[in-house]
Amino acid sequence: MSKKLVAYFSASGITAEKAKVLAQAAGADLYEIKPKVPYTAADIKWTNPLARCNKEWIKKTKPALADTDADIAAYDTIYLVFPIWYYTVPLIIKSFLEAYDFSGKKIAVFATSGGSDLKKATQHIQAALPNAQVVEGAMLNGVSNFDEYIDY
Ligand SMILES: Cc1cc2nc3c(=O)[nH]c(=O)nc-3n(C[C@H](O)[C@H](O)[C@H](O)COP(=O)(O)O)c2cc1C
C-alpha cells in the first residue's frame, strides 16, 4: 500500500476542514503548511488593495514557511490541498514546493474556492515539479463523501 500524506494550507479554515476529513478517509497522515507569519483576517481581505495578500501577489513574494519539517521522503503520494487564490495556487504553495524534493512522487491536487476550478493550479504545479506525477483531484467545496478520492 502506498504511503500517503495530506499536506494542506488554509487561511480561513474551510480547506483545513476538508483536508482533515480527506486524510481520515484516505488513511493519510496530515501536515499543515503554515506561513512563518500567520495570515490575519486583514491580511487576506483581498478586496483591500493594500492587504498583505494583494501586496504579495503583485510582487510575487513567496511567504517564508513556519517550518520545513514535513517528511516528504517517507511518502509515495502527497495530496496537496489549498484554497484557490487569484485563480491558481497561493504563493505559499510555491514556497512549499521549493522547500522539498518531490521527484518520483505522485501529487494529487485538491482545492476549495469561491468558484474557480483546479485547471490552472494543476498546470502550475506540474510545471513547478517536472519530475513528479501531478494529477488533478477535485474541488472539495461541496464534497462530503471522500470515497472516490482515497485511491491515489
Ligand atoms: C487572497 C485570496 C484570493 C482568492 N482568489 C480566489 C479566486 O481567484 N477564485 C475563487 O474562486 N476564490 C478565490 N478566493 C476564495 C478562496 O479560494 C475560498 O474562500 C477558500 O475556500 C478559502 O479557503 P480557506 O478558508 O481554507 O482559506 C480567494 C481568497 C483569498 C483570500
The ligand as an ORCA input file, in Angstrom:
! r2SCAN-3c Opt
* xyz 0 1
  C      -6.245     36.254     -1.490
  C      -7.410     35.428     -1.936
  C      -7.626     35.212     -3.292
  C      -8.705     34.413     -3.703
  N      -8.864     34.179     -5.045
  C      -9.896     33.393     -5.456
  C     -10.086     33.096     -6.850
  O      -9.327     33.522     -7.721
  N     -11.130     32.312     -7.199
  C     -12.016     31.808     -6.272
  O     -12.939     31.105     -6.654
  N     -11.851     32.063     -4.948
  C     -10.816     32.829     -4.519
  N     -10.640     33.063     -3.176
  C     -11.570     32.439     -2.206
  C     -10.979     31.184     -1.553
  O     -10.434     30.290     -2.520
  C     -12.035     30.414     -0.759
  O     -12.728     31.271      0.101
  C     -11.415     29.253      0.014
  O     -12.389     28.258      0.252
  C     -10.813     29.707      1.360
  O     -10.194     28.602      1.991
  P      -9.569     28.700      3.463
  O     -10.707     29.028      4.419
  O      -9.026     27.346      3.732
  O      -8.509     29.747      3.453
  C      -9.589     33.852     -2.750
  C      -9.367     34.108     -1.381
  C      -8.287     34.881     -0.979
  C      -8.079     35.116      0.491
*
